[in-house]
Amino acid sequence: MKKRIASFMLSSFLLVLVLGVTAFADQLTMQEGANIDLSVTPGPNSTITISSIDTNTDEKVKVSNSDTADYLENQIVGGAGVTVNSDGNQITIAAPPVNVEDSADGVEVTFAGLGEYDPGTGFVPALDLNGTGLVVGGTNPDVTVGGITSTVLASTSSPQQVIVRVPQGLNAGSYKLKVKNANGFSEGLIPLQQTLFDGSTWTEATSAAAWSGRNSHTSLVYDNKMWILGGSDGVNNLNDVWYSTDGVTWAQATPNAPWTGRIKPTSLVYDNKMWILGGNDGVNVLNDVWSSTDGITWVQATASAAWPPRSAHTSLVYDNKMWVIGGIDSGPKNDVWYSTDGINWTVATTSTLWSSRFYHASIVFDNKMWVIGGNDNVDKNDVWSSTNGVTWTQATPSAAWSTRNGHISLAYNNKIWVIDGFSKNDIWSSNDGIAWNQVLSSTPWSPRNNTTGVVYDSKIWIMGGSSTPMKNDIWHTSN
């Protein structure tokens, strides 16, 4: 088991009382001893009025939401003093003199480090807590962050140390940390920074993009934009091209590219161009290669590449070359090809160690090419890597995630990600392709397959896919 704790540390908690309301983005701060008379309107029909007098123990807050007291009790140090009068709106906070509260029985957190810890199943966001009286008689304390129970991953009695998982779904901000055992408790504010790119919190950019609902399309990031190319709307194979800088507003580069409408092609960015490779136009399985610098004008590099026609393959850029990996025509394939110009292609191997397959995923991670899952007439959950396309090493024959095809794999935040798959909507991540951590068992979007994903603007983006009906919604990581 390993830990990676960041340089951030907290030797004493701040003398600041942070008030927040669950439903609103506004955050109001009162510093001890200050004279404050502040009114804000954080949302429609919601008003917060704070009146503060120059004491530490009699702060009064009036809020239009009756459930705010429960939220404040979880968020504010000394929150056990939060009371609500009979109308549910007048909240009196009995704030402690400082924003650290320790019981009289020696339970005290003196250090908190934010980072990652590997409990044997992959690194997860974690807090490293040190202090006195935390572990009593070999029994771990109860730990909450922002009122949410945190799982204890490891602990020692000497020195007194407890490592807990940061609860999923927390955005960056200040949260109340509380450590409690049979002897007493210690609590204070702890800031959670941008290190929590854990993929557990998502935002819907739009439920209906300008392009029609589709699956079996391809996507990429080029010229500081996200691009959608081709696919099927369930009736027609498409050859339109769209782009966006925010995932909400989409512009059509062309309704009809010169390449035929197709499903299950691949795309990549190489030599300052967008490329689309192969696929199936409903009549023929293809091995043509096209490129463009603007999404409007496309140049055909070759009508018939050296690699046999295919769809549901993968492509990527590695070692300054374009690569085509696996796929299906009359049957699944496990050959690997590369090119430096899109015209001339060289076979790296006609048959790899991994079985012939299609609807797999491929990425570049840790200076290697990876092949992840897919279908060889049976769904797979094996993971392989290579540094040359010829020799492949199996990271695991059976990952923790269930067998699948039509999923997304991405490299993001120094991890490999597996998202969705046929009739699936779970998310997994790994630091090494061997040990996998389930980030979400069920995403906020519906189960789907043959969707696409990209990394753009420091976020993961998920676009469209096959469901009922065909989807054109856009989702991205929030944290």
Sequence and secondary structure as in RCSB ss.txt:
>XXXX:A:sequence
MKKRIASFMLSSFLLVLVLGVTAFADQLTMQEGANIDLSVTPGPNSTITISSIDTNTDEKVKVSNSDTADYLENQ
IVGGAGVTVNSDGNQITIAAPPVNVEDSADGVEVTFAGLGEYDPGTGFVPALDLNGTGLVVGGTNPDVTVGGITS
TVLASTSSPQQVIVRVPQGLNAGSYKLKVKNANGFSEGLIPLQQTLFDGSTWTEATSAAAWSGRNSHTSLVYDNK
MWILGGSDGVNNLNDVWYSTDGVTWAQATPNAPWTGRIKPTSLVYDNKMWILGGNDGVNVLNDVWSSTDGITWVQ
ATASAAWPPRSAHTSLVYDNKMWVIGGIDSGPKNDVWYSTDGINWTVATTSTLWSSRFYHASIVFDNKMWVIGGN
DNVDKNDVWSSTNGVTWTQATPSAAWSTRNGHISLAYNNKIWVIDGFSKNDIWSSNDGIAWNQVLSSTPWSPRNN
TTGVVYDSKIWIMGGSSTPMKNDIWHTSN
>XXXX:A:secstr
 EEEEEEEE SS  SEEEEE TT S EEEEETT  EEEEEEEETTEEEEEEE SSSS EEEEES TTHHHHHHHH
STTGGG EE TTS EEEE   SSSEEE TTS EEEEEEEEEEESSS  EEEEEEEEES SBTTB  EEEETTEEE
 EEEEETTTTEEEEE  TT  SEEEEEEEEETTEEEEEEEEE TT   S  EEEEESS SS   BS EEEEETTE
EEEEEEE SSSEEEEEEEESSSSS EEEESS SS   BS EEEEETTEEEEEEEE SS EEEEEEEESSSSSEEE
EESS SS   BS EEEEETTEEEEEEEESSSEEEEEEEESSSSS EEEESS SS  BBS EEEEETTEEEEEEEE
SSSEEEEEEEESSSSSEEEEESS SS  BSS EEEEETTEEEEEEETTEEEEEEESSSSSEEEEESS SS  BBS
 EEEEETTEEEEEEEBSSS EEEEEEE  
